[in-house]
Amino acid sequence: MQVFKSKVDMWLAATIGVSVVFCLGTAFFCLLLAHPVTYLTAIFLIGVGAVMPLWLMLSLRYCVDQQCLTIRCGPFLWRVSLASISAVTPSRSVLSSPALSMDRLAIAYDNGKVVMVSPSDKKGFLKAIGQSAENREESKSG
């Protein structure tokens, strides 16, 4: 199994970093107010505004084995059978996806589904998918 990390655009990392710091600062201020409602606000800000974005960003991985591409991003998981991939094309789409860069690959699979990824080693990622597909075809014919 080969594991690929996502390429990260610096503007996105900076935006997430500023957002996390802002949420943590606001949560700290809420805790200083020492009121039950502000405690709940602080917990929400820490969970949704700081922990979740960091978890999504730090856990994003693309794993390729002989039969499947598995994409892990925080609590989210995609499994794409390599046999079901119909096209892999470059993309700069701004649509939400498990990709931390605008330098993306759109993977079309399962008759109309699309997931966009941004592996830092794009050539290696494409080769891993190609090698896996070739190995699978060889094992079917042999």
Phi and psi in degrees as a GROMACS rama.xvg file:
@    title "Ramachandran Plot"
@    xaxis  label "Phi"
@    yaxis  label "Psi"
@TYPE xy
-108.52  138.827  GLN-2
-116.868  130.727  VAL-3
-120.799  135.912  PHE-4
-89.188  159.133  LYS-5
-79.8054  141.628  SER-6
-67.7858  142.772  LYS-7
-121.669  121.233  VAL-8
-74.6753  134.031  ASP-9
-61.4945  -36.0648  MET-10
-64.7376  -35.2448  TRP-11
-71.7938  -43.4696  LEU-12
-61.2225  -41.4492  ALA-13
-65.873  -41.5813  ALA-14
-62.7099  -44.9655  THR-15
-64.7882  -42.4493  ILE-16
-60.3014  -45.9777  GLY-17
-64.3702  -41.7867  VAL-18
-61.9253  -44.3156  SER-19
-63.165  -45.9061  VAL-20
-62.5214  -42.4255  VAL-21
-61.5676  -45.5312  PHE-22
-64.9401  -40.8854  CYS-23
-66.2626  -40.3955  LEU-24
-63.5831  -43.4699  GLY-25
-66.0652  -39.5641  THR-26
-63.1397  -41.7931  ALA-27
-60.7952  -44.3294  PHE-28
-61.1147  -42.0717  PHE-29
-61.1511  -40.0292  CYS-30
-65.9881  -32.9262  LEU-31
-66.5411  -26.9752  LEU-32
-72.3757  -18.3571  LEU-33
49.8239  53.7314  ALA-34
-129.439  141.28  HIS-35
-53.039  -39.7862  PRO-36
-67.1193  -39.5499  VAL-37
-70.618  -27.1951  THR-38
-63.359  -44.4978  TYR-39
-63.315  -40.0341  LEU-40
-62.244  -42.7764  THR-41
-63.1  -43.9035  ALA-42
-61.7617  -43.7653  ILE-43
-61.4494  -47.0865  PHE-44
-62.2886  -41.2573  LEU-45
-66.9623  -44.8193  ILE-46
-68.4121  -54.4416  GLY-47
-84.0518  -34.5964  VAL-48
-91.7464  -18.8488  GLY-49
-122.467  -56.2581  ALA-50
-66.8356  -48.0719  VAL-51
-60.3262  -51.4605  MET-52
-60.4816  -39.5806  PRO-53
-66.2907  -40.9716  LEU-54
-61.5152  -45.9628  TRP-55
-61.065  -45.253  LEU-56
-69.3937  -43.2542  MET-57
-80.2899  -21.1802  LEU-58
-97.4785  -4.74291  SER-59
-66.356  119.488  LEU-60
-143.778  148.196  ARG-61
-116.943  117.037  TYR-62
-111.388  127.988  CYS-63
-119.254  123.666  VAL-64
-118.265  -165.855  ASP-65
-66.63  -22.6251  GLN-66
-123.349  -15.3606  GLN-67
-146.355  144.771  CYS-68
-102.052  121.654  LEU-69
-113.793  125.871  THR-70
-112.659  121.304  ILE-71
-114.694  130.604  ARG-72
-149.024  96.9601  CYS-73
58.5789  -129.099  GLY-74
-80.8764  -0.944031  PRO-75
-96.1091  145.347  PHE-76
-143.736  130.66  LEU-77
-120.242  137.596  TRP-78
-124.041  121.297  ARG-79
-121.394  117.179  VAL-80
-66.711  131.573  SER-81
-61.9072  -30.3501  LEU-82
-67.9356  -23.1672  ALA-83
-90.1372  -5.32709  SER-84
-73.7536  121.829  ILE-85
-100.821  -23.4534  SER-86
-162.256  147.979  ALA-87
-131.185  114.771  VAL-88
-129.239  148.788  THR-89
-63.636  147.461  PRO-90
-149.078  150.656  SER-91
-128.046  28.687  ARG-92
-64.4854  144.228  SER-93
-92.4671  2.93495  VAL-94
-61.6427  149.513  LEU-95
-60.4736  135.842  SER-96
-165.917  165.116  SER-97
-79.0074  68.7569  PRO-98
-148.206  133.354  ALA-99
-104.472  18.8177  LEU-100
-144.321  155.833  SER-101
-83.1823  -8.22226  MET-102
-85.69  88.9433  ASP-103
-118.263  162.978  ARG-104
-118.151  126.205  LEU-105
-91.6091  120.696  ALA-106
-106.082  112.581  ILE-107
-91.5799  132.27  ALA-108
-153.508  168.358  TYR-109
44.3479  52.084  ASP-110
52.6831  60.6206  ASN-111
114.519  -11.7014  GLY-112
-79.4354  146.804  LYS-113
-137.98  135.493  VAL-114
-129.876  139.009  VAL-115
-107.442  135.349  MET-116
-127.587  161.638  VAL-117
-137.679  67.6137  SER-118
-64.9857  139.637  PRO-119
-67.5185  -31.9594  SER-120
-105.326  79.4262  ASP-121
-62.1202  -43.6237  LYS-122
-64.2063  -43.0122  LYS-123
-64.4913  -38.3137  GLY-124
-63.1865  -48.2983  PHE-125
-62.4827  -39.4962  LEU-126
-64.3761  -41.5943  LYS-127
-61.4392  -40.5542  ALA-128
-67.3221  -42.8137  ILE-129
-65.1361  -44.4727  GLY-130
-63.7095  -41.8356  GLN-131
-62.6528  -43.2455  SER-132
-65.0683  -41.3319  ALA-133
-65.064  -44.1503  GLU-134
-60.6497  -39.8285  ASN-135
-65.3904  -42.587  ARG-136
-64.8141  -40.3171  GLU-137
-63.4426  -41.3358  GLU-138
-70.5332  -28.0544  SER-139
-71.7613  -40.6043  LYS-140
-81.5477  -19.7642  SER-141
